[in-house]
C-alpha cells in the first residue's frame, strides 16, 4: 500500500514560486510512476505533470511547460513539483498520485492518491 501526503501549498502572488512535496508513508516510490493533478473550483481534476519510475522521463501539461518542474528523490521517498511564474489560473487543489505502470496523463488509472494541498494565486 502506498499512502501519499502532500505539503507545501499556500497563497502566493502571480509571478511567484511555490514548491509542493509528496511523501509516501508506506511503500517506497521505487517502481511507481508519480504525477500531480490539479482541480480548480467547479472543474475536473486535470493532469499537471508526471515522472517515470526511473525518474528520467518527465511529462507536462501544455499550460505548465517551462514553468513547473517535477522531480523525485527516491532516497527520501519524495516527489516534488516546483511551480515558478505562477498565474491566477494555477489556483487549484493539487493532488499527488502514483501507479505501478508507466507515467501517463489519464487520472483514472492512477492507483493511489493523496488528500491534496491548496494553492491559491492572487493577481
Backbone as JSON, one array per atom type, in Angstrom:
{
  "sequence": "XXXXXXXXXXXXXXXXXXXXXXXXXXXXXXXXXXXXXXXXXXXXXXXXXXXXXXXXXXXXXXXXXXXXXXXXXXXXXXXXXXXXXXXXXXXXXXXXXXXXXXXXXXXXXXXXXXXXXXXXXXX",
  "N": [[0.84, -1.2, 0.0], [0.51, 2.2, -0.81], [0.75, 5.22, 0.73], [0.06, 8.55, 0.38], [1.12, 11.83, 1.09], [0.61, 15.17, 0.74], [2.28, 18.38, 0.8], [3.14, 21.86, 1.27], [1.51, 23.62, -0.05], [-0.24, 26.8, -0.42], [-0.72, 30.39, -0.27], [0.12, 32.63, -2.86], [1.54, 35.3, -4.74], [0.85, 36.28, -8.13], [3.33, 35.4, -10.48], [5.12, 34.58, -8.65], [6.72, 31.88, -6.76], [6.41, 28.43, -5.8], [6.79, 25.41, -3.95], [5.68, 22.19, -4.06], [5.39, 19.21, -2.18], [5.41, 15.65, -1.99], [5.06, 12.95, 0.02], [5.67, 9.53, 0.79], [4.18, 7.42, 3.07], [4.15, 4.81, 3.19], [4.95, 2.19, 1.2], [8.0, 2.37, -0.7], [8.66, 4.78, -3.32], [9.92, 3.64, -5.39], [9.68, 1.97, -8.42], [7.22, 2.97, -9.04], [5.33, 5.13, -11.08], [4.91, 8.61, -10.83], [2.7, 11.39, -10.29], [1.26, 14.69, -10.65], [-1.82, 16.25, -10.18], [-4.26, 18.78, -10.8], [-7.07, 20.42, -9.39], [-9.33, 22.75, -10.05], [-11.77, 25.04, -8.66], [-15.03, 23.89, -9.26], [-14.27, 22.49, -11.49], [-13.0, 19.64, -13.38], [-10.58, 17.24, -12.2], [-7.36, 17.72, -13.35], [-4.58, 16.75, -15.39], [-1.25, 17.63, -14.52], [1.58, 17.2, -14.24], [3.98, 14.54, -14.7], [6.18, 11.87, -13.75], [8.48, 9.38, -14.69], [9.01, 5.94, -13.61], [11.73, 5.51, -13.46], [12.6, 8.01, -13.07], [13.62, 9.47, -15.06], [12.1, 10.16, -17.33], [9.95, 12.87, -17.94], [6.82, 14.57, -17.95], [4.53, 17.02, -19.05], [1.65, 19.12, -18.71], [0.51, 21.27, -21.3], [-0.07, 23.8, -20.4], [1.63, 24.3, -18.28], [4.18, 23.87, -19.04], [7.61, 24.68, -19.06], [7.33, 26.26, -16.85], [6.7, 24.77, -14.56], [8.29, 22.17, -12.66], [8.78, 18.77, -12.25], [10.1, 16.47, -9.94], [11.92, 13.73, -8.48], [12.95, 12.19, -5.48], [14.3, 9.44, -4.67], [15.68, 8.43, -2.52], [14.72, 9.87, -0.38], [12.14, 9.3, -0.64], [10.3, 11.04, -1.85], [8.38, 13.14, -3.95], [8.43, 16.07, -5.88], [6.96, 19.21, -6.86], [7.94, 21.92, -8.46], [6.87, 25.12, -8.75], [7.0, 27.75, -10.79], [6.74, 31.21, -11.78], [3.96, 31.56, -11.35], [0.44, 31.67, -12.1], [-2.81, 33.24, -11.81], [-4.66, 31.4, -12.81], [-3.55, 29.0, -12.11], [-4.5, 28.38, -9.69], [-5.72, 25.96, -7.55], [-6.62, 22.79, -6.05], [-4.02, 20.67, -5.45], [-3.09, 17.41, -6.25], [-1.23, 14.54, -5.44], [-0.25, 11.58, -7.11], [0.06, 8.04, -7.69], [1.17, 5.23, -9.6], [1.67, 1.83, -10.61], [2.49, 1.35, -13.14], [3.42, 2.73, -16.33], [4.23, 6.24, -16.6], [1.53, 8.31, -17.07], [-1.03, 10.47, -18.49], [-3.65, 10.16, -17.86], [-5.97, 10.36, -15.39], [-7.62, 8.42, -14.35], [-6.41, 5.95, -14.16], [-4.55, 5.92, -12.2], [-3.37, 4.57, -9.19], [-3.09, 5.29, -6.49], [-3.73, 8.01, -4.29], [-3.14, 11.23, -2.84], [-4.38, 13.47, -0.26], [-4.52, 16.04, -1.1], [-3.43, 19.44, -1.62], [-3.93, 22.87, -1.12], [-3.47, 25.43, -3.47], [-3.28, 28.82, -3.94], [-3.34, 31.49, -6.1], [-2.87, 34.85, -6.32], [-3.74, 37.82, -8.09]],
  "CA": [[0.0, 0.0, 0.0], [1.22, 3.48, -0.88], [-0.01, 6.33, 1.31], [0.68, 9.78, -0.08], [0.79, 13.03, 1.86], [1.12, 16.38, 0.11], [2.54, 19.55, 1.63], [3.76, 22.96, 0.55], [0.55, 24.54, -0.65], [-0.43, 28.08, 0.26], [-1.09, 31.53, -1.1], [1.28, 33.27, -3.49], [1.16, 36.28, -5.75], [1.2, 35.95, -9.5], [4.74, 35.6, -10.78], [5.92, 33.99, -7.59], [7.08, 30.46, -6.82], [5.95, 27.56, -4.72], [7.22, 24.03, -4.13], [4.84, 21.18, -3.44], [6.06, 17.94, -1.93], [4.55, 14.49, -1.75], [5.83, 11.91, 0.69], [4.99, 8.25, 0.97], [4.33, 6.86, 4.42], [4.08, 3.36, 3.08], [6.0, 1.64, 0.37], [8.86, 3.29, -1.42], [8.23, 5.19, -4.64], [10.63, 2.86, -6.39], [8.79, 1.12, -9.2], [5.96, 3.67, -9.28], [5.28, 6.41, -11.76], [4.28, 9.6, -9.97], [2.12, 12.5, -11.04], [0.5, 15.74, -9.97], [-3.04, 16.69, -10.84], [-4.84, 19.95, -10.16], [-8.52, 20.56, -9.52], [-9.81, 24.1, -9.77], [-13.17, 25.03, -8.23], [-16.02, 23.65, -10.28], [-13.71, 21.83, -12.67], [-12.5, 18.29, -13.17], [-9.17, 17.11, -11.86], [-6.61, 17.7, -14.61], [-3.17, 16.39, -15.36], [-0.3, 18.73, -14.47], [2.92, 16.71, -14.54], [4.24, 13.17, -14.3], [7.56, 11.45, -13.86], [8.54, 7.93, -14.86], [9.55, 5.16, -12.5], [13.18, 5.7, -13.42], [12.88, 9.4, -12.76], [14.26, 10.1, -16.21], [11.08, 10.74, -18.19], [9.0, 13.8, -17.34], [5.74, 14.94, -18.86], [3.85, 18.2, -18.52], [0.55, 19.74, -19.43], [0.98, 22.41, -22.08], [-0.28, 25.04, -19.64], [2.65, 24.5, -17.25], [5.52, 23.63, -19.61], [8.52, 25.81, -18.93], [7.11, 26.95, -15.57], [6.69, 23.8, -13.48], [9.25, 21.08, -12.78], [8.54, 17.64, -11.36], [11.33, 15.74, -9.66], [11.74, 12.66, -7.5], [14.09, 11.84, -4.65], [13.98, 8.09, -4.21], [16.3, 8.22, -1.21], [13.84, 10.5, 0.61], [10.77, 8.88, -0.93], [9.55, 12.29, -2.03], [8.27, 13.73, -5.28], [8.18, 17.5, -5.73], [6.52, 20.0, -8.0], [8.37, 23.31, -8.33], [5.98, 25.95, -9.54], [7.54, 29.08, -11.0], [5.94, 32.13, -12.6], [2.58, 31.09, -11.21], [-0.62, 32.53, -12.62], [-4.08, 33.01, -11.09], [-5.32, 30.19, -13.31], [-2.94, 27.83, -11.48], [-5.2, 28.15, -8.43], [-6.36, 24.64, -7.55], [-6.12, 21.8, -5.1], [-3.08, 19.81, -6.16], [-3.05, 16.06, -5.74], [-0.16, 13.64, -5.81], [-0.8, 10.28, -7.46], [1.07, 7.02, -8.01], [0.7, 3.99, -10.24], [2.78, 0.9, -10.77], [2.86, 1.25, -14.55], [4.09, 3.88, -16.95], [3.71, 7.57, -16.32], [0.51, 8.67, -18.06], [-1.78, 11.68, -18.15], [-5.03, 9.77, -17.55], [-6.08, 10.26, -13.94], [-8.44, 7.28, -13.93], [-5.66, 4.72, -13.99], [-3.62, 6.02, -11.08], [-3.84, 3.67, -8.14], [-3.03, 5.88, -5.16], [-3.9, 9.46, -4.28], [-3.06, 11.94, -1.59], [-5.57, 14.22, 0.12], [-4.5, 17.31, -1.8], [-2.97, 20.66, -0.95], [-4.49, 24.03, -1.82], [-2.61, 26.51, -3.98], [-4.07, 29.98, -4.35], [-2.5, 32.51, -6.72], [-3.59, 36.12, -6.42], [-3.22, 38.71, -9.14]],
  "C": [[0.87, 1.25, 0.0], [0.31, 4.56, -0.31], [0.74, 7.62, 1.03], [0.19, 10.97, 0.73], [1.45, 14.23, 1.19], [1.36, 17.48, 1.15], [3.09, 20.66, 0.73], [2.8, 23.92, -0.11], [0.45, 25.83, 0.15], [-0.85, 29.15, -0.71], [0.16, 32.22, -1.62], [0.76, 34.27, -4.52], [1.58, 35.81, -7.13], [2.65, 36.31, -9.79], [5.66, 34.99, -9.76], [6.16, 32.5, -7.79], [6.57, 29.72, -5.6], [6.49, 26.16, -5.0], [6.28, 23.11, -3.36], [5.66, 19.91, -3.26], [5.03, 16.86, -1.64], [5.43, 13.39, -1.17], [4.99, 10.65, 0.83], [5.26, 7.73, 2.37], [4.28, 5.34, 4.4], [5.26, 2.83, 2.28], [6.8, 2.71, -0.33], [8.28, 3.62, -2.79], [8.85, 4.34, -5.73], [9.69, 1.9, -7.11], [7.46, 1.77, -9.51], [6.2, 4.92, -10.12], [4.49, 7.37, -10.87], [3.76, 10.77, -10.8], [1.48, 13.51, -10.11], [-0.7, 16.1, -10.85], [-3.57, 17.9, -10.09], [-6.34, 20.02, -10.41], [-8.95, 21.94, -9.08], [-11.28, 24.03, -9.37], [-14.13, 24.84, -9.39], [-15.53, 22.93, -11.52], [-13.25, 20.42, -12.33], [-11.01, 18.32, -12.81], [-8.37, 16.91, -13.16], [-5.14, 17.37, -14.39], [-2.3, 17.64, -15.35], [1.1, 18.25, -14.9], [3.06, 15.28, -14.06], [5.72, 12.87, -14.49], [7.6, 9.93, -13.87], [9.15, 7.25, -13.64], [11.05, 5.35, -12.35], [13.56, 7.11, -12.98], [13.46, 10.16, -13.94], [13.23, 10.81, -17.09], [10.15, 11.66, -17.43], [8.02, 14.27, -18.4], [4.96, 16.08, -18.21], [2.64, 18.57, -19.37], [1.08, 20.97, -20.15], [0.92, 23.7, -21.26], [0.83, 25.32, -18.63], [4.07, 24.28, -17.78], [6.38, 24.88, -19.51], [8.39, 26.56, -17.61], [7.2, 25.99, -14.38], [7.73, 22.71, -13.75], [8.92, 20.0, -11.77], [9.86, 16.9, -11.17], [11.05, 14.72, -8.57], [13.05, 12.41, -6.78], [13.79, 10.48, -4.04], [14.57, 7.81, -2.83], [15.4, 8.76, -0.1], [12.38, 10.09, 0.41], [9.84, 10.07, -1.09], [9.52, 12.69, -3.5], [7.84, 15.18, -5.12], [7.67, 18.1, -7.03], [6.95, 21.44, -7.74], [7.57, 24.14, -9.3], [6.58, 27.35, -9.62], [6.59, 29.91, -11.87], [4.46, 31.76, -12.55], [1.6, 32.16, -11.69], [-1.9, 32.29, -11.82], [-4.79, 31.75, -11.55], [-4.67, 28.89, -12.81], [-3.62, 27.5, -10.15], [-6.0, 26.85, -8.49], [-5.93, 23.88, -6.3], [-5.24, 20.85, -5.91], [-2.96, 18.46, -5.45], [-1.85, 15.3, -6.29], [-0.78, 12.27, -6.09], [0.32, 9.33, -7.85], [0.4, 5.84, -8.71], [1.91, 3.12, -10.51], [3.21, 0.74, -12.21], [3.59, 2.47, -15.04], [3.47, 5.19, -16.48], [2.75, 7.96, -17.45], [-0.23, 9.9, -17.59], [-3.2, 11.38, -17.7], [-5.18, 9.53, -16.05], [-6.78, 8.99, -13.48], [-7.65, 6.01, -13.69], [-4.52, 4.85, -12.99], [-4.22, 5.3, -9.88], [-3.96, 4.34, -6.77], [-3.05, 7.4, -5.26], [-3.67, 10.02, -2.88], [-4.34, 12.73, -1.35], [-5.63, 15.6, -0.55], [-3.98, 18.45, -0.94], [-3.4, 21.86, -1.79], [-3.4, 25.01, -2.23], [-3.51, 27.64, -4.47], [-3.13, 31.06, -4.86], [-3.33, 33.77, -6.9], [-2.92, 37.03, -7.45], [-2.77, 40.04, -8.57]]
}
